[in-house]
Amino acid sequence: MDLNVRAFRTVQAALDEPAPVNKRKQAARKGGLVGGKSRANTLTPDRKREIALAANAARWGHNTPANSSQGKERQ
């Protein structure tokens, strides 16, 4: 942890000042938690697989056999 961050937090704790609250961020987080669960419940296993394959291709930068249009083997 940075020395300045630690000092800031120590002063806040000593003065008993609560950290500033960002209401928009709190509301977005709350909505995201609810929306994510409901979306996961409505997705079919096939759609979850498609999403996972697309995420894998985006992360690793290659086409998976199920994702490639020509079905070529990975080199």
HELIX and SHEET records of a PDB file:
HELIX    1   1 LEU A    3  LEU A   15  1                                  13    
HELIX    2   2 LYS A   23  THR A   42  1                                  20    
HELIX    3   3 PRO A   45  TRP A   60  1                                  16    
END                                                                             
